[in-house]
Amino acid sequence: MLKKLINAVQKAGKFLKEFQKSVRLKEKDEIEVVSEADFIIEDFLRKELPKIYNAEVIGEESFSENSGLPEEYWLVDPVDGTLNFLHKLPWAGISVALMKGKEPVLGIVYSPFLEECFYAEKGKGAFLNGKPIKVSSEKELKNALLVTSFPGKCKKIGLKKCTLLFEVLNEKTRGVRRFGAASLDLAYVACGRFDAFWEPFLKPWDTAAGILLVKEAGGIVTDYFGNPYNPFKDTLVASNPFIHKKLIEITALYHPEKVNLS
């Protein structure tokens, strides 16, 4: 099943690279954007994934918050990093996870522009292009390299409420990067390129495959307060096991909807 899943997602990735040559923008709202490729890739995966494992496909462009979740389902982000994709930046990819309840049991994050395929199955480790990966072994927060981003909701509630934590962690670490595709950020934590990732207000398809990668690579994933994370929670911290406690001592103070700017 995993081999078939990799083949299907890599085929979708080939389409994505072709679409970038003539992609057209569609507006979601005044903040969010979507491309024609988002719908085309999601439609392709909606047809292919049930052939691999017969479960409903829930995608970014077809999700309804009013619908209940089936017991088993696929969560799909057809183009994670759409704005990057539209600007022909290579930091964009495809994220697919097989879910049981709110837990991912199989996940793949594919970066077609960099030709990197990250995948994991619950209890069987995480891999990049067929080779096992592990989170970093950095033990000091001051030496860590972190990654984050600011979803559209940050602008809606006031960007400063999200960037305050960025400022704090940028001062306490070696640095923070912002690339704009959460699934790839998590994949890079899983393979040790980043020591940690945090972000609020992500959607389930943004994180489902990525958090499985991190956990299977030996990392820890919680919300800002250290509670167990699932893709339907509103805050996320993922890191190696050595700096996680230090991180959540800080993130617990800076939930964007609770932080006091006065």
Number of C-alpha atoms within 10 A of each C-alpha: 10 14 8 14 22 19 12 16 27 20 15 22 22 12 16 24 18 11 19 17 10 10 17 12 13 13 10 11 9 7 11 13 14 20 20 14 25 21 17 16 22 23 16 16 24 18 11 18 22 14 13 14 15 12 17 17 24 21 22 19 15 12 13 11 7 6 7 7 14 15 11 18 22 26 26 31 28 30 27 26 23 23 19 17 23 21 10 15 14 15 20 28 31 30 28 32 30 25 20 15 13 18 19 27 17 24 29 30 30 28 24 22 17 11 12 17 20 28 30 29 20 15 11 10 18 28 22 20 12 11 8 15 25 23 27 23 15 18 14 13 19 15 13 21 21 25 23 21 22 19 19 16 16 18 13 9 12 12 15 15 19 23 16 16 20 25 12 13 21 18 12 16 15 14 15 20 15 14 16 20 22 28 29 27 26 32 34 24 30 34 23 22 16 23 30 32 26 26 23 22 16 20 17 21 26 27 30 32 35 32 30 30 36 29 22 24 25 19 26 25 25 20 21 25 20 18 12 12 21 20 21 15 15 16 22 26 25 30 30 27 18 17 20 21 14 11 22 21 13 16 23 15 14 21 20 23 12 10 15 10 8 3
